[in-house]
Amino acid sequence: MEKAILIFVKSAIETGSLSEVDEIYTINRLLDDFSIEKCTISIDDVECKSLLDAMDDLVKFAIKKQIITDTQSDKEIFQAKIMDHITPRPSTVNESFWRLYSESPIIATDFFYDLSKQNDYIKTRNIKKNIEFIASSNYGDMEITINLSKPELSSKEIAQAKNKESTGYPKCALCFENEGYRGHESHPARQNHRIIRMNVNGKMFGFQFSPHSYYNEHSIFIDRDHQPMAINSSTFKNLFSIVDQLPHYFVGSNADIPRVGGSILSHNHYQGGRHIFPMNRAKVDYELTMGSKNDVVASILNWPMSVIRLKSINKQAILDIAGKILDGWRSYSNATIDILSSSEEGIHNTITPIARKNQGSEYELYLVLRNNRTSELFPDGIFHPHPDVQHIKKENIGLIEVMGLAILPPRLKKELNEVIAYLLDEINLSDVPAAHIEWARKIKELYTNSNNKSIEKFMQEQIGNVFTQILEDAGVFKRDEKGQAAFKDFLNQFK
């Protein structure tokens, strides 16, 4: 076991995750973790290996020695504990980040991103398990991910999590108090977690990466205070404050009411990263200039959801117009196209905003109009994936999906293989999962007439078609003549 400890420490030094000065200290910390009295061999007598493989060896020994049980939660807690030994304290990480930031924001985020991958906070090995592909649509290419990155708990662990009494600490998975927190069956391990402190319009926010990234440098910006999500004029200012500090990132917010966002509504936060989404490449359907100086270009995008893009070098002019559009949308009703701003259930209209900067000085703000009203016909939501597409995705359409990146449930890996088997005449239709039967019957004829197209490519196209329909379902101004005329009328009032 001593050898495994030394291999881990030597590998950490080799990758730059640990200073040679900290070699003896870290060895002694790990000896204590395993209740080993002393080390009887030299670090010079061992060979390096992959840092994560070295970590795995330590976890296996901890199970063998009955320090932990062989459950997913115990293993993740112990992994985080080991990696915390080679992760600098929050103060050191913050000092390094802002020192590097003075050279370049990109250098600073590269440092933090590399650290978060090396110390296994970002689960790089799990992320590689995701199934990812590009599917063409009438709106351009869509990005599709079947999410397999988060290991599933066993039934025993699920039962233990349900039975565990909540301490209320941390209040949620986003709170600053997660930094260094051990975790348990119903709360993720965060001992190797670090947060960069940022000033966002005079208020402290935290910057961190997502452990299960869906795109490059998938990051989260967290309000220091545990307070509910809110979309208002301050939201737009905060988004621009962040992109001013990190101009190579986009940043956006999920909606602030249920059913139209896939996020934690109890804690105000934003998501960002270094990625160009399909929505950012969308063509323009309608365009006009706005603002007192006519220096803001407002565009309705050719996109399945209802998106207004504001573009200008005048940040304040965009903020002024965005505030007016938000206020106007909050109170907008048009019963002829099923849009009601409120009912006895509460307010239904809100916005999903996304901010970017182009070429250093031009600001972009995307305003995606959302409505969460339900009806007898659509109890999950009128502007939500409709029943005929829920076999692929029935969950809320959040910020990431809005921009054209589908995050699909892991159940699809097995289920789609069974649909493929039916298309290839290997099983009967009755053997297809019930939720997919109607869809499978429909696409089989298409596959038969697809001129020997590969089954993999064919299925990717069909999933892309369903995802596009999901986004069209979520669009408030439909893509027909009536809906687009109403959309233009809505935008024109803010000239």
TIPALUM-738624 format. One record per residue (C-alpha): residue number from 1; residue in one letter; chain; x, y, z. Coordinates in steps of 0.25 Angstrom, whole numbers, plus 5000, padded with zeros to 4 digits. Layout:
# TIPALUM-738624
{rec NUM,A,A,{X,Y,Z}}
...
***
This chain:
# TIPALUM-738624
{rec 1,M,A,{5000,5000,5000}}
{rec 2,E,A,{5012,5009,5003}}
{rec 3,K,A,{5016,5007,4988}}
{rec 4,A,A,{5002,5012,4983}}
{rec 5,I,A,{5003,5025,4992}}
{rec 6,L,A,{5017,5028,4987}}
{rec 7,I,A,{5012,5025,4972}}
{rec 8,F,A,{5001,5035,4974}}
{rec 9,V,A,{5010,5046,4980}}
{rec 10,K,A,{5020,5044,4970}}
{rec 11,S,A,{5010,5045,4959}}
{rec 12,A,A,{5004,5057,4964}}
{rec 13,I,A,{5018,5064,4964}}
{rec 14,E,A,{5020,5059,4950}}
{rec 15,T,A,{5007,5065,4945}}
{rec 16,G,A,{5010,5078,4952}}
{rec 17,S,A,{4998,5076,4962}}
{rec 18,L,A,{5007,5076,4974}}
{rec 19,S,A,{5020,5083,4977}}
{rec 20,E,A,{5032,5075,4981}}
{rec 21,V,A,{5033,5083,4994}}
{rec 22,D,A,{5020,5077,4998}}
{rec 23,E,A,{5024,5063,4995}}
{rec 24,I,A,{5027,5058,5010}}
{rec 25,Y,A,{5015,5066,5015}}
{rec 26,T,A,{5005,5059,5005}}
{rec 27,I,A,{5011,5045,5007}}
{rec 28,N,A,{5009,5047,5022}}
{rec 29,R,A,{4995,5052,5020}}
{rec 30,L,A,{4992,5039,5012}}
{rec 31,L,A,{4998,5030,5022}}
{rec 32,D,A,{4989,5035,5032}}
{rec 33,D,A,{4977,5033,5023}}
{rec 34,F,A,{4980,5019,5023}}
{rec 35,S,A,{4985,5017,5037}}
{rec 36,I,A,{4999,5014,5033}}
{rec 37,E,A,{5010,5017,5043}}
{rec 38,K,A,{5022,5019,5034}}
{rec 39,C,A,{5027,5018,5020}}
{rec 40,T,A,{5038,5008,5018}}
{rec 41,I,A,{5041,5010,5003}}
{rec 42,S,A,{5047,5022,4995}}
{rec 43,I,A,{5039,5030,4985}}
{rec 44,D,A,{5051,5028,4976}}
{rec 45,D,A,{5047,5013,4975}}
{rec 46,V,A,{5034,5015,4968}}
{rec 47,E,A,{5029,5019,4954}}
{rec 48,C,A,{5019,5029,4951}}
{rec 49,K,A,{5005,5026,4945}}
{rec 50,S,A,{4993,5033,4941}}
{rec 51,L,A,{4988,5042,4953}}
{rec 52,L,A,{4974,5037,4952}}
{rec 53,D,A,{4979,5022,4951}}
{rec 54,A,A,{4987,5024,4963}}
{rec 55,M,A,{4975,5030,4971}}
{rec 56,D,A,{4967,5018,4967}}
{rec 57,D,A,{4978,5009,4973}}
{rec 58,L,A,{4977,5016,4986}}
{rec 59,V,A,{4961,5015,4986}}
{rec 60,K,A,{4962,5000,4983}}
{rec 61,F,A,{4972,4999,4995}}
{rec 62,A,A,{4962,5007,5004}}
{rec 63,I,A,{4951,4997,5000}}
{rec 64,K,A,{4960,4985,5003}}
{rec 65,K,A,{4964,4991,5016}}
{rec 66,Q,A,{4949,4994,5020}}
{rec 67,I,A,{4952,5008,5021}}
{rec 68,I,A,{4940,5011,5012}}
{rec 69,T,A,{4929,5002,5006}}
{rec 70,D,A,{4929,4998,4991}}
{rec 71,T,A,{4917,5008,4988}}
{rec 72,Q,A,{4917,5020,4978}}
{rec 73,S,A,{4915,5030,4989}}
{rec 74,D,A,{4926,5025,4998}}
{rec 75,K,A,{4936,5024,4986}}
{rec 76,E,A,{4933,5038,4982}}
{rec 77,I,A,{4935,5044,4996}}
{rec 78,F,A,{4948,5037,4997}}
{rec 79,Q,A,{4953,5041,4983}}
{rec 80,A,A,{4950,5055,4986}}
{rec 81,K,A,{4958,5054,5000}}
{rec 82,I,A,{4970,5048,4993}}
{rec 83,M,A,{4970,5059,4982}}
{rec 84,D,A,{4968,5070,4992}}
{rec 85,H,A,{4982,5066,4997}}
{rec 86,I,A,{4988,5071,4984}}
{rec 87,T,A,{4978,5083,4982}}
{rec 88,P,A,{4983,5097,4987}}
{rec 89,R,A,{4974,5104,4998}}
{rec 90,P,A,{4964,5113,4992}}
{rec 91,S,A,{4972,5125,4996}}
{rec 92,T,A,{4984,5120,4988}}
{rec 93,V,A,{4975,5117,4976}}
{rec 94,N,A,{4968,5131,4976}}
{rec 95,E,A,{4982,5138,4977}}
{rec 96,S,A,{4988,5130,4966}}
{rec 97,F,A,{4975,5132,4957}}
{rec 98,W,A,{4975,5147,4959}}
{rec 99,R,A,{4990,5148,4957}}
{rec 100,L,A,{4989,5141,4944}}
{rec 101,Y,A,{4977,5149,4940}}
{rec 102,S,A,{4986,5162,4940}}
{rec 103,E,A,{4993,5155,4929}}
{rec 104,S,A,{4980,5150,4921}}
{rec 105,P,A,{4966,5145,4925}}
{rec 106,I,A,{4969,5133,4916}}
{rec 107,I,A,{4981,5129,4923}}
{rec 108,A,A,{4974,5130,4937}}
{rec 109,T,A,{4962,5122,4932}}
{rec 110,D,A,{4972,5112,4926}}
{rec 111,F,A,{4979,5110,4939}}
{rec 112,F,A,{4966,5108,4947}}
{rec 113,Y,A,{4960,5099,4937}}
{rec 114,D,A,{4973,5090,4936}}
{rec 115,L,A,{4973,5090,4951}}
{rec 116,S,A,{4959,5085,4952}}
{rec 117,K,A,{4961,5074,4942}}
{rec 118,Q,A,{4974,5069,4948}}
{rec 119,N,A,{4968,5068,4962}}
{rec 120,D,A,{4956,5061,4957}}
{rec 121,Y,A,{4946,5071,4961}}
{rec 122,I,A,{4942,5071,4946}}
{rec 123,K,A,{4939,5057,4944}}
{rec 124,T,A,{4947,5055,4930}}
{rec 125,R,A,{4946,5040,4930}}
{rec 126,N,A,{4931,5040,4932}}
{rec 127,I,A,{4929,5051,4922}}
{rec 128,K,A,{4935,5043,4911}}
{rec 129,K,A,{4924,5032,4913}}
{rec 130,N,A,{4914,5042,4907}}
{rec 131,I,A,{4909,5039,4894}}
{rec 132,E,A,{4910,5052,4885}}
{rec 133,F,A,{4907,5055,4871}}
{rec 134,I,A,{4903,5066,4861}}
{rec 135,A,A,{4889,5065,4854}}
{rec 136,S,A,{4885,5074,4843}}
{rec 137,S,A,{4871,5082,4844}}
{rec 138,N,A,{4864,5093,4836}}
{rec 139,Y,A,{4871,5103,4846}}
{rec 140,G,A,{4885,5098,4844}}
{rec 141,D,A,{4893,5087,4852}}
{rec 142,M,A,{4888,5083,4865}}
{rec 143,E,A,{4897,5077,4876}}
{rec 144,I,A,{4892,5064,4883}}
{rec 145,T,A,{4897,5058,4896}}
{rec 146,I,A,{4892,5045,4902}}
{rec 147,N,A,{4896,5048,4917}}
{rec 148,L,A,{4904,5036,4922}}
{rec 149,S,A,{4914,5044,4931}}
{rec 150,K,A,{4907,5043,4944}}
{rec 151,P,A,{4908,5029,4951}}
{rec 152,E,A,{4895,5024,4956}}
{rec 153,L,A,{4893,5020,4970}}
{rec 154,S,A,{4890,5006,4975}}
{rec 155,S,A,{4876,5004,4980}}
{rec 156,K,A,{4882,5002,4994}}
{rec 157,E,A,{4889,5016,4993}}
{rec 158,I,A,{4876,5022,4988}}
{rec 159,A,A,{4869,5017,5000}}
{rec 160,Q,A,{4880,5022,5009}}
{rec 161,A,A,{4879,5036,5003}}
{rec 162,K,A,{4864,5036,5005}}
{rec 163,N,A,{4865,5032,5020}}
{rec 164,K,A,{4877,5041,5023}}
{rec 165,E,A,{4872,5053,5031}}
{rec 166,S,A,{4875,5066,5025}}
{rec 167,T,A,{4884,5076,5033}}
{rec 168,G,A,{4881,5088,5024}}
{rec 169,Y,A,{4896,5090,5022}}
{rec 170,P,A,{4899,5093,5011}}
{rec 171,K,A,{4886,5099,5007}}
{rec 172,C,A,{4887,5094,4993}}
{rec 173,A,A,{4897,5088,4983}}
{rec 174,L,A,{4901,5102,4979}}
{rec 175,C,A,{4904,5109,4992}}
{rec 176,F,A,{4918,5114,4995}}
{rec 177,E,A,{4918,5105,5007}}
{rec 178,N,A,{4920,5093,4998}}
{rec 179,E,A,{4935,5097,4996}}
{rec 180,G,A,{4942,5086,5004}}
{rec 181,Y,A,{4930,5079,5008}}
{rec 182,R,A,{4931,5064,5011}}
{rec 183,G,A,{4917,5060,5005}}
{rec 184,H,A,{4909,5048,5008}}
{rec 185,E,A,{4899,5039,5001}}
{rec 186,S,A,{4889,5050,4997}}
{rec 187,H,A,{4900,5061,4995}}
{rec 188,P,A,{4912,5061,4985}}
{rec 189,A,A,{4926,5061,4991}}
{rec 190,R,A,{4932,5074,4989}}
{rec 191,Q,A,{4946,5073,4997}}
{rec 192,N,A,{4954,5076,4984}}
{rec 193,H,A,{4944,5087,4980}}
{rec 194,R,A,{4949,5102,4979}}
{rec 195,I,A,{4942,5115,4976}}
{rec 196,I,A,{4948,5127,4969}}
{rec 197,R,A,{4942,5140,4976}}
{rec 198,M,A,{4937,5150,4966}}
{rec 199,N,A,{4931,5164,4968}}
{rec 200,V,A,{4919,5165,4959}}
{rec 201,N,A,{4913,5179,4960}}
{rec 202,G,A,{4918,5181,4974}}
{rec 203,K,A,{4913,5168,4979}}
{rec 204,M,A,{4921,5155,4982}}
{rec 205,F,A,{4919,5143,4972}}
{rec 206,G,A,{4926,5130,4971}}
{rec 207,F,A,{4932,5125,4958}}
{rec 208,Q,A,{4933,5109,4957}}
{rec 209,F,A,{4933,5099,4946}}
{rec 210,S,A,{4922,5088,4945}}
{rec 211,P,A,{4927,5074,4950}}
{rec 212,H,A,{4919,5068,4938}}
{rec 213,S,A,{4922,5078,4927}}
{rec 214,Y,A,{4913,5078,4915}}
{rec 215,Y,A,{4922,5087,4906}}
{rec 216,N,A,{4935,5093,4907}}
{rec 217,E,A,{4938,5100,4920}}
{rec 218,H,A,{4924,5098,4925}}
{rec 219,S,A,{4924,5108,4937}}
{rec 220,I,A,{4915,5113,4947}}
{rec 221,F,A,{4914,5127,4954}}
{rec 222,I,A,{4907,5127,4967}}
{rec 223,D,A,{4901,5138,4976}}
{rec 224,R,A,{4908,5138,4989}}
{rec 225,D,A,{4895,5139,4996}}
{rec 226,H,A,{4885,5127,4995}}
{rec 227,Q,A,{4873,5134,4989}}
{rec 228,P,A,{4863,5130,4978}}
{rec 229,M,A,{4866,5131,4963}}
{rec 230,A,A,{4861,5144,4958}}
{rec 231,I,A,{4860,5150,4944}}
{rec 232,N,A,{4860,5166,4944}}
{rec 233,S,A,{4869,5177,4939}}
{rec 234,S,A,{4880,5174,4949}}
{rec 235,T,A,{4881,5160,4943}}
{rec 236,F,A,{4885,5167,4929}}
{rec 237,K,A,{4895,5176,4936}}
{rec 238,N,A,{4901,5164,4944}}
{rec 239,L,A,{4902,5156,4931}}
{rec 240,F,A,{4909,5167,4924}}
{rec 241,S,A,{4918,5169,4936}}
{rec 242,I,A,{4923,5155,4935}}
{rec 243,V,A,{4925,5155,4920}}
{rec 244,D,A,{4933,5169,4922}}
{rec 245,Q,A,{4942,5161,4932}}
{rec 246,L,A,{4943,5148,4923}}
{rec 247,P,A,{4940,5153,4909}}
{rec 248,H,A,{4944,5139,4903}}
{rec 249,Y,A,{4932,5133,4910}}
{rec 250,F,A,{4917,5134,4908}}
{rec 251,V,A,{4908,5134,4921}}
{rec 252,G,A,{4893,5132,4922}}
{rec 253,S,A,{4882,5130,4932}}
{rec 254,N,A,{4871,5119,4933}}
{rec 255,A,A,{4857,5124,4934}}
{rec 256,D,A,{4852,5128,4948}}
{rec 257,I,A,{4839,5121,4948}}
{rec 258,P,A,{4836,5106,4948}}
{rec 259,R,A,{4834,5097,4936}}
{rec 260,V,A,{4842,5106,4927}}
{rec 261,G,A,{4856,5104,4932}}
{rec 262,G,A,{4864,5092,4936}}
{rec 263,S,A,{4871,5098,4948}}
{rec 264,I,A,{4871,5100,4963}}
{rec 265,L,A,{4861,5111,4965}}
{rec 266,S,A,{4865,5113,4980}}
{rec 267,H,A,{4879,5119,4977}}
{rec 268,N,A,{4881,5130,4968}}
{rec 269,H,A,{4892,5126,4958}}
{rec 270,Y,A,{4897,5127,4943}}
{rec 271,Q,A,{4904,5117,4934}}
{rec 272,G,A,{4914,5120,4924}}
{rec 273,G,A,{4926,5115,4916}}
{rec 274,R,A,{4935,5115,4904}}
{rec 275,H,A,{4926,5110,4893}}
{rec 276,I,A,{4918,5114,4881}}
{rec 277,F,A,{4904,5108,4881}}
{rec 278,P,A,{4895,5105,4869}}
{rec 279,M,A,{4886,5117,4873}}
{rec 280,N,A,{4898,5127,4871}}
{rec 281,R,A,{4899,5123,4857}}
{rec 282,A,A,{4885,5124,4854}}
{rec 283,K,A,{4881,5133,4842}}
{rec 284,V,A,{4872,5145,4843}}
{rec 285,D,A,{4857,5146,4840}}
{rec 286,Y,A,{4854,5160,4843}}
{rec 287,E,A,{4863,5172,4847}}
{rec 288,L,A,{4861,5186,4851}}
{rec 289,T,A,{4869,5197,4858}}
{rec 290,M,A,{4866,5202,4872}}
{rec 291,G,A,{4870,5212,4883}}
{rec 292,S,A,{4871,5227,4884}}
{rec 293,K,A,{4883,5227,4874}}
{rec 294,N,A,{4878,5215,4866}}
{rec 295,D,A,{4891,5208,4870}}
{rec 296,V,A,{4884,5195,4874}}
{rec 297,V,A,{4881,5184,4864}}
{rec 298,A,A,{4869,5176,4868}}
{rec 299,S,A,{4867,5163,4861}}
{rec 300,I,A,{4857,5151,4861}}
{rec 301,L,A,{4865,5139,4859}}
{rec 302,N,A,{4862,5127,4850}}
{rec 303,W,A,{4861,5118,4861}}
{rec 304,P,A,{4850,5108,4866}}
{rec 305,M,A,{4849,5116,4879}}
{rec 306,S,A,{4845,5131,4880}}
{rec 307,V,A,{4858,5138,4881}}
{rec 308,I,A,{4861,5153,4880}}
{rec 309,R,A,{4876,5157,4879}}
{rec 310,L,A,{4880,5171,4882}}
{rec 311,K,A,{4894,5175,4877}}
{rec 312,S,A,{4902,5188,4879}}
{rec 313,I,A,{4915,5194,4884}}
{rec 314,N,A,{4906,5202,4893}}
{rec 315,K,A,{4904,5193,4905}}
{rec 316,Q,A,{4895,5203,4913}}
{rec 317,A,A,{4886,5204,4900}}
{rec 318,I,A,{4884,5189,4900}}
{rec 319,L,A,{4881,5189,4915}}
{rec 320,D,A,{4870,5199,4914}}
{rec 321,I,A,{4864,5192,4902}}
{rec 322,A,A,{4865,5179,4909}}
{rec 323,G,A,{4858,5184,4921}}
{rec 324,K,A,{4846,5189,4913}}
{rec 325,I,A,{4845,5176,4906}}
{rec 326,L,A,{4845,5168,4919}}
{rec 327,D,A,{4834,5178,4925}}
{rec 328,G,A,{4826,5177,4912}}
{rec 329,W,A,{4827,5162,4911}}
{rec 330,R,A,{4823,5160,4926}}
{rec 331,S,A,{4810,5166,4923}}
{rec 332,Y,A,{4808,5161,4909}}
{rec 333,S,A,{4796,5153,4905}}
{rec 334,N,A,{4790,5148,4892}}
{rec 335,A,A,{4779,5138,4894}}
{rec 336,T,A,{4779,5135,4879}}
{rec 337,I,A,{4792,5128,4880}}
{rec 338,D,A,{4790,5122,4894}}
{rec 339,I,A,{4799,5133,4901}}
{rec 340,L,A,{4794,5138,4914}}
{rec 341,S,A,{4803,5146,4923}}
{rec 342,S,A,{4797,5141,4936}}
{rec 343,S,A,{4785,5133,4943}}
{rec 344,E,A,{4781,5129,4956}}
{rec 345,E,A,{4794,5120,4956}}
{rec 346,G,A,{4803,5132,4955}}
{rec 347,I,A,{4811,5139,4945}}
{rec 348,H,A,{4814,5131,4933}}
{rec 349,N,A,{4823,5140,4924}}
{rec 350,T,A,{4838,5141,4926}}
{rec 351,I,A,{4851,5141,4919}}
{rec 352,T,A,{4864,5133,4917}}
{rec 353,P,A,{4875,5143,4915}}
{rec 354,I,A,{4889,5140,4909}}
{rec 355,A,A,{4900,5150,4907}}
{rec 356,R,A,{4913,5150,4899}}
{rec 357,K,A,{4923,5159,4893}}
{rec 358,N,A,{4929,5159,4879}}
{rec 359,Q,A,{4942,5164,4875}}
{rec 360,G,A,{4945,5171,4888}}
{rec 361,S,A,{4935,5182,4888}}
{rec 362,E,A,{4921,5178,4882}}
{rec 363,Y,A,{4911,5172,4892}}
{rec 364,E,A,{4900,5162,4889}}
{rec 365,L,A,{4888,5159,4897}}
{rec 366,Y,A,{4879,5148,4893}}
{rec 367,L,A,{4865,5149,4900}}
{rec 368,V,A,{4858,5135,4899}}
{rec 369,L,A,{4843,5137,4902}}
{rec 370,R,A,{4837,5127,4911}}
{rec 371,N,A,{4823,5123,4916}}
{rec 372,N,A,{4820,5112,4926}}
{rec 373,R,A,{4805,5112,4925}}
{rec 374,T,A,{4798,5098,4925}}
{rec 375,S,A,{4785,5093,4920}}
{rec 376,E,A,{4776,5081,4920}}
{rec 377,L,A,{4782,5076,4907}}
{rec 378,F,A,{4796,5079,4911}}
{rec 379,P,A,{4797,5077,4926}}
{rec 380,D,A,{4812,5078,4926}}
{rec 381,G,A,{4812,5091,4919}}
{rec 382,I,A,{4807,5097,4906}}
{rec 383,F,A,{4821,5102,4902}}
{rec 384,H,A,{4828,5089,4907}}
{rec 385,P,A,{4831,5076,4900}}
{rec 386,H,A,{4818,5071,4895}}
{rec 387,P,A,{4814,5056,4898}}
{rec 388,D,A,{4818,5051,4884}}
{rec 389,V,A,{4832,5055,4887}}
{rec 390,Q,A,{4833,5051,4901}}
{rec 391,H,A,{4838,5037,4898}}
{rec 392,I,A,{4852,5045,4895}}
{rec 393,K,A,{4851,5056,4905}}
{rec 394,K,A,{4840,5060,4915}}
{rec 395,E,A,{4849,5068,4924}}
{rec 396,N,A,{4849,5084,4924}}
{rec 397,I,A,{4856,5091,4913}}
{rec 398,G,A,{4866,5099,4920}}
{rec 399,L,A,{4877,5109,4916}}
{rec 400,I,A,{4886,5099,4909}}
{rec 401,E,A,{4875,5092,4901}}
{rec 402,V,A,{4870,5106,4897}}
{rec 403,M,A,{4883,5109,4890}}
{rec 404,G,A,{4882,5096,4882}}
{rec 405,L,A,{4890,5086,4891}}
{rec 406,A,A,{4881,5074,4894}}
{rec 407,I,A,{4883,5067,4908}}
{rec 408,L,A,{4876,5054,4906}}
{rec 409,P,A,{4874,5044,4918}}
{rec 410,P,A,{4883,5032,4919}}
{rec 411,R,A,{4871,5022,4917}}
{rec 412,L,A,{4872,5025,4903}}
{rec 413,K,A,{4885,5017,4901}}
{rec 414,K,A,{4878,5004,4903}}
{rec 415,E,A,{4864,5008,4897}}
{rec 416,L,A,{4870,5013,4884}}
{rec 417,N,A,{4877,5001,4882}}
{rec 418,E,A,{4864,4993,4883}}
{rec 419,V,A,{4858,5002,4873}}
{rec 420,I,A,{4870,5000,4864}}
{rec 421,A,A,{4868,4985,4865}}
{rec 422,Y,A,{4854,4986,4861}}
{rec 423,L,A,{4858,4995,4849}}
{rec 424,L,A,{4868,4984,4845}}
{rec 425,D,A,{4857,4973,4846}}
{rec 426,E,A,{4864,4967,4858}}
{rec 427,I,A,{4852,4968,4867}}
{rec 428,N,A,{4837,4970,4866}}
{rec 429,L,A,{4830,4983,4868}}
{rec 430,S,A,{4824,4978,4881}}
{rec 431,D,A,{4838,4976,4887}}
{rec 432,V,A,{4841,4991,4885}}
{rec 433,P,A,{4839,4999,4898}}
{rec 434,A,A,{4825,5004,4899}}
{rec 435,A,A,{4828,5019,4899}}
{rec 436,H,A,{4835,5017,4885}}
{rec 437,I,A,{4826,5008,4878}}
{rec 438,E,A,{4818,5019,4870}}
{rec 439,W,A,{4831,5026,4866}}
{rec 440,A,A,{4838,5013,4862}}
{rec 441,R,A,{4826,5009,4853}}
{rec 442,K,A,{4827,5023,4846}}
{rec 443,I,A,{4842,5023,4844}}
{rec 444,K,A,{4843,5009,4839}}
{rec 445,E,A,{4837,5013,4826}}
{rec 446,L,A,{4846,5024,4825}}
{rec 447,Y,A,{4858,5015,4828}}
{rec 448,T,A,{4853,5005,4817}}
{rec 449,N,A,{4853,5017,4807}}
{rec 450,S,A,{4867,5023,4812}}
{rec 451,N,A,{4875,5016,4801}}
{rec 452,N,A,{4884,5008,4810}}
{rec 453,K,A,{4888,5019,4819}}
{rec 454,S,A,{4895,5015,4831}}
{rec 455,I,A,{4886,5011,4842}}
{rec 456,E,A,{4895,5020,4852}}
{rec 457,K,A,{4894,5032,4843}}
{rec 458,F,A,{4879,5030,4841}}
{rec 459,M,A,{4876,5029,4855}}
{rec 460,Q,A,{4884,5042,4858}}
{rec 461,E,A,{4876,5049,4848}}
{rec 462,Q,A,{4863,5044,4854}}
{rec 463,I,A,{4867,5048,4868}}
{rec 464,G,A,{4871,5062,4863}}
{rec 465,N,A,{4857,5063,4856}}
{rec 466,V,A,{4850,5060,4869}}
{rec 467,F,A,{4859,5070,4877}}
{rec 468,T,A,{4856,5081,4867}}
{rec 469,Q,A,{4841,5078,4869}}
{rec 470,I,A,{4843,5079,4884}}
{rec 471,L,A,{4849,5093,4883}}
{rec 472,E,A,{4838,5097,4873}}
{rec 473,D,A,{4828,5092,4884}}
{rec 474,A,A,{4835,5101,4894}}
{rec 475,G,A,{4834,5113,4885}}
{rec 476,V,A,{4824,5123,4889}}
{rec 477,F,A,{4822,5130,4875}}
{rec 478,K,A,{4820,5118,4866}}
{rec 479,R,A,{4828,5117,4853}}
{rec 480,D,A,{4815,5119,4845}}
{rec 481,E,A,{4810,5132,4838}}
{rec 482,K,A,{4801,5135,4849}}
{rec 483,G,A,{4811,5133,4860}}
{rec 484,Q,A,{4822,5141,4853}}
{rec 485,A,A,{4813,5153,4850}}
{rec 486,A,A,{4810,5154,4865}}
{rec 487,F,A,{4825,5152,4868}}
{rec 488,K,A,{4828,5164,4859}}
{rec 489,D,A,{4817,5172,4865}}
{rec 490,F,A,{4822,5170,4879}}
{rec 491,L,A,{4836,5174,4875}}
{rec 492,N,A,{4832,5186,4867}}
{rec 493,Q,A,{4826,5193,4879}}
{rec 494,F,A,{4839,5195,4885}}
{rec 495,K,A,{4845,5203,4874}}
***
